[in-house]
Amino acid sequence: MIDITTLDFWTGLAAGVIIGAVGQYLGDRATDSRRRREQRREVRSRFDTAAGRMPELIEVMRKDLREMPLVREFILIERRAIYGGAPNHPLFRYDFEDYDHLEPVVRNLVSLGFVQEITFNNTLRFRMSEEFADSLAGS
């Protein structure tokens, strides 16, 4: 036969475990939500810094992404140069003559974490991060 105090103990224990687990879940969810908001604010702040330093390039990149939303790679090259890229691998092209200090500006995007250099030949080649592409598309 089950003693009433034993039943009360097990019921209280089960209720405590359930309440604790639900509380932990809700707390973690609220913390994750706060972290995501803080991360979005931090990315927006870095993007605003970049846009303030290089508004012309940012505007052209924004336009390019609207036209080809899945492309993430781009090259920096002289206007007169011919680049024989792969036809099935589209990329954006930014000519040195069109922007003041193009390479240092793009290196600034690298230092902000928005772009990664992926040069594998004599042409400077970069890949945009998804957060950068999202920031360009969202503004």
CYANA upper distance limits for C-alpha pairs under 8 A (distance plus 0.5 A):
  2 ILE  CA      6 THR  CA      7.34
  2 ILE  CA      7 LEU  CA      7.42
  3 ASP  CA      7 LEU  CA      6.97
  4 ILE  CA      8 ASP  CA      6.63
  5 THR  CA      9 PHE  CA      6.59
  6 THR  CA     10 TRP  CA      6.83
  7 LEU  CA     11 THR  CA      6.56
  8 ASP  CA     12 GLY  CA      6.44
  9 PHE  CA     13 LEU  CA      6.53
 10 TRP  CA     14 ALA  CA      6.56
 11 THR  CA     15 ALA  CA      6.61
 12 GLY  CA     16 GLY  CA      6.50
 13 LEU  CA     17 VAL  CA      6.65
 14 ALA  CA     18 ILE  CA      6.68
 15 ALA  CA     19 ILE  CA      6.52
 16 GLY  CA     20 GLY  CA      6.41
 17 VAL  CA     21 ALA  CA      6.57
 18 ILE  CA     22 VAL  CA      6.63
 19 ILE  CA     23 GLY  CA      6.49
 20 GLY  CA     24 GLN  CA      6.54
 21 ALA  CA     25 TYR  CA      6.62
 22 VAL  CA     26 LEU  CA      6.64
 23 GLY  CA     27 GLY  CA      6.50
 24 GLN  CA     28 ASP  CA      6.54
 25 TYR  CA     29 ARG  CA      6.60
 26 LEU  CA     30 ALA  CA      6.69
 27 GLY  CA     31 THR  CA      6.66
 28 ASP  CA     32 ASP  CA      6.52
 29 ARG  CA     33 SER  CA      6.66
 30 ALA  CA     34 ARG  CA      6.72
 31 THR  CA     35 ARG  CA      6.64
 32 ASP  CA     36 ARG  CA      6.69
 33 SER  CA     37 ARG  CA      6.80
 34 ARG  CA     38 GLU  CA      6.67
 35 ARG  CA     39 GLN  CA      6.54
 36 ARG  CA     40 ARG  CA      6.64
 37 ARG  CA     41 ARG  CA      6.73
 38 GLU  CA     42 GLU  CA      6.65
 39 GLN  CA     43 VAL  CA      6.65
 40 ARG  CA     44 ARG  CA      6.54
 41 ARG  CA     45 SER  CA      6.58
 42 GLU  CA     46 ARG  CA      6.79
 43 VAL  CA     47 PHE  CA      6.53
 43 VAL  CA    131 GLU  CA      8.08
 44 ARG  CA     48 ASP  CA      6.49
 44 ARG  CA    135 SER  CA      7.82
 45 SER  CA     49 THR  CA      6.76
 46 ARG  CA     50 ALA  CA      6.82
 46 ARG  CA    112 LEU  CA      7.18
 47 PHE  CA     51 ALA  CA      6.54
 47 PHE  CA    132 PHE  CA      7.99
 47 PHE  CA    135 SER  CA      7.48
 48 ASP  CA     52 GLY  CA      6.53
 49 THR  CA     53 ARG  CA      6.88
 50 ALA  CA     54 MET  CA      6.62
 50 ALA  CA     55 PRO  CA      8.30
 50 ALA  CA     58 ILE  CA      8.45
 50 ALA  CA    108 ASN  CA      8.29
 50 ALA  CA    109 LEU  CA      7.39
 50 ALA  CA    112 LEU  CA      8.43
 51 ALA  CA     55 PRO  CA      5.43
 51 ALA  CA     58 ILE  CA      6.51
 53 ARG  CA    105 VAL  CA      8.42
 54 MET  CA     58 ILE  CA      6.71
 54 MET  CA    105 VAL  CA      7.37
 55 PRO  CA     59 GLU  CA      6.56
 56 GLU  CA     60 VAL  CA      6.85
 56 GLU  CA     99 TYR  CA      8.43
 57 LEU  CA     61 MET  CA      6.60
 57 LEU  CA     99 TYR  CA      7.97
 58 ILE  CA     62 ARG  CA      6.54
 58 ILE  CA    136 LEU  CA      8.03
 59 GLU  CA     63 LYS  CA      6.78
 60 VAL  CA     64 ASP  CA      6.60
 61 MET  CA     65 LEU  CA      6.63
 61 MET  CA    136 LEU  CA      7.92
 62 ARG  CA     66 ARG  CA      6.86
 62 ARG  CA    136 LEU  CA      5.70
 62 ARG  CA    137 ALA  CA      6.85
 63 LYS  CA     67 GLU  CA      6.99
 64 ASP  CA     68 MET  CA      6.66
 64 ASP  CA     69 PRO  CA      8.27
 64 ASP  CA     92 PHE  CA      7.87
 65 LEU  CA     69 PRO  CA      5.07
 65 LEU  CA     70 LEU  CA      7.92
 65 LEU  CA     71 VAL  CA      7.55
 65 LEU  CA    133 ALA  CA      8.03
 65 LEU  CA    136 LEU  CA      8.23
 65 LEU  CA    137 ALA  CA      7.63
 66 ARG  CA    137 ALA  CA      7.65
 71 VAL  CA     90 PRO  CA      7.12
 71 VAL  CA     91 LEU  CA      6.58
 71 VAL  CA     92 PHE  CA      8.14
 72 ARG  CA     91 LEU  CA      7.46
 72 ARG  CA     92 PHE  CA      8.47
 72 ARG  CA    127 ARG  CA      5.96
 72 ARG  CA    128 MET  CA      5.62
 72 ARG  CA    129 SER  CA      7.98
 72 ARG  CA    133 ALA  CA      8.10
 73 GLU  CA     90 PRO  CA      8.33
 73 GLU  CA     91 LEU  CA      5.57
 73 GLU  CA     92 PHE  CA      6.87
 73 GLU  CA    125 ARG  CA      7.61
 73 GLU  CA    126 PHE  CA      6.07
 73 GLU  CA    127 ARG  CA      4.84
 73 GLU  CA    128 MET  CA      6.78
 74 PHE  CA     91 LEU  CA      5.55
 74 PHE  CA     92 PHE  CA      4.82
 74 PHE  CA     93 ARG  CA      6.05
 74 PHE  CA     94 TYR  CA      7.84
 74 PHE  CA    125 ARG  CA      6.24
 74 PHE  CA    126 PHE  CA      5.90
 74 PHE  CA    127 ARG  CA      6.96
 75 ILE  CA     91 LEU  CA      7.86
 75 ILE  CA     92 PHE  CA      6.87
 75 ILE  CA     93 ARG  CA      5.56
 75 ILE  CA     94 TYR  CA      6.72
 75 ILE  CA    123 THR  CA      7.27
 75 ILE  CA    124 LEU  CA      6.05
 75 ILE  CA    125 ARG  CA      4.86
 75 ILE  CA    126 PHE  CA      6.76
 76 LEU  CA     93 ARG  CA      6.72
 76 LEU  CA     94 TYR  CA      5.57
 76 LEU  CA     95 ASP  CA      6.31
 76 LEU  CA     96 PHE  CA      7.08
 76 LEU  CA    102 LEU  CA      8.35
 76 LEU  CA    103 GLU  CA      7.91
 76 LEU  CA    123 THR  CA      7.33
 76 LEU  CA    124 LEU  CA      5.87
 76 LEU  CA    125 ARG  CA      7.04
 77 ILE  CA     81 ALA  CA      7.26
 77 ILE  CA     93 ARG  CA      7.71
 77 ILE  CA     94 TYR  CA      6.92
 77 ILE  CA     95 ASP  CA      5.52
 77 ILE  CA     96 PHE  CA      6.45
 77 ILE  CA    123 THR  CA      7.10
 77 ILE  CA    124 LEU  CA      7.63
 78 GLU  CA     95 ASP  CA      5.70
 78 GLU  CA     96 PHE  CA      5.88
 78 GLU  CA     97 GLU  CA      7.24
 79 ARG  CA     95 ASP  CA      5.75
 79 ARG  CA     96 PHE  CA      7.48
 79 ARG  CA     97 GLU  CA      7.16
 85 GLY  CA     89 HIS  CA      7.80
 85 GLY  CA     90 PRO  CA      8.29
 86 ALA  CA     90 PRO  CA      7.71
 94 TYR  CA     98 ASP  CA      8.02
 95 ASP  CA     99 TYR  CA      7.89
 96 PHE  CA    100 ASP  CA      8.04
 96 PHE  CA    101 HIS  CA      8.18
 96 PHE  CA    102 LEU  CA      6.37
 96 PHE  CA    103 GLU  CA      8.26
101 HIS  CA    105 VAL  CA      6.67
102 LEU  CA    106 VAL  CA      6.72
103 GLU  CA    107 ARG  CA      6.58
104 PRO  CA    108 ASN  CA      6.63
105 VAL  CA    109 LEU  CA      7.16
106 VAL  CA    110 VAL  CA      6.93
106 VAL  CA    115 VAL  CA      8.26
107 ARG  CA    111 SER  CA      6.79
108 ASN  CA    112 LEU  CA      6.70
109 LEU  CA    113 GLY  CA      6.85
109 LEU  CA    114 PHE  CA      5.89
109 LEU  CA    115 VAL  CA      6.09
110 VAL  CA    114 PHE  CA      6.26
110 VAL  CA    115 VAL  CA      5.09
110 VAL  CA    116 GLN  CA      6.19
110 VAL  CA    117 GLU  CA      7.80
111 SER  CA    115 VAL  CA      8.47
113 GLY  CA    129 SER  CA      8.31
114 PHE  CA    128 MET  CA      6.52
114 PHE  CA    129 SER  CA      5.82
114 PHE  CA    131 GLU  CA      7.65
114 PHE  CA    132 PHE  CA      5.79
115 VAL  CA    126 PHE  CA      6.91
115 VAL  CA    127 ARG  CA      6.04
115 VAL  CA    128 MET  CA      5.00
115 VAL  CA    129 SER  CA      6.20
115 VAL  CA    132 PHE  CA      8.19
116 GLN  CA    126 PHE  CA      6.01
116 GLN  CA    127 ARG  CA      5.73
116 GLN  CA    128 MET  CA      7.04
116 GLN  CA    129 SER  CA      7.95
117 GLU  CA    124 LEU  CA      8.12
117 GLU  CA    125 ARG  CA      6.55
117 GLU  CA    126 PHE  CA      4.87
117 GLU  CA    127 ARG  CA      6.93
118 ILE  CA    124 LEU  CA      8.22
118 ILE  CA    125 ARG  CA      5.88
118 ILE  CA    126 PHE  CA      5.64
118 ILE  CA    127 ARG  CA      7.21
119 THR  CA    123 THR  CA      7.00
119 THR  CA    124 LEU  CA      5.68
119 THR  CA    125 ARG  CA      5.04
119 THR  CA    126 PHE  CA      7.22
120 PHE  CA    125 ARG  CA      8.08
128 MET  CA    132 PHE  CA      6.78
128 MET  CA    133 ALA  CA      7.05
129 SER  CA    133 ALA  CA      6.84
130 GLU  CA    134 ASP  CA      6.47
131 GLU  CA    135 SER  CA      6.53
132 PHE  CA    136 LEU  CA      6.64
133 ALA  CA    137 ALA  CA      6.62
134 ASP  CA    138 GLY  CA      6.37
135 SER  CA    139 SER  CA      6.78
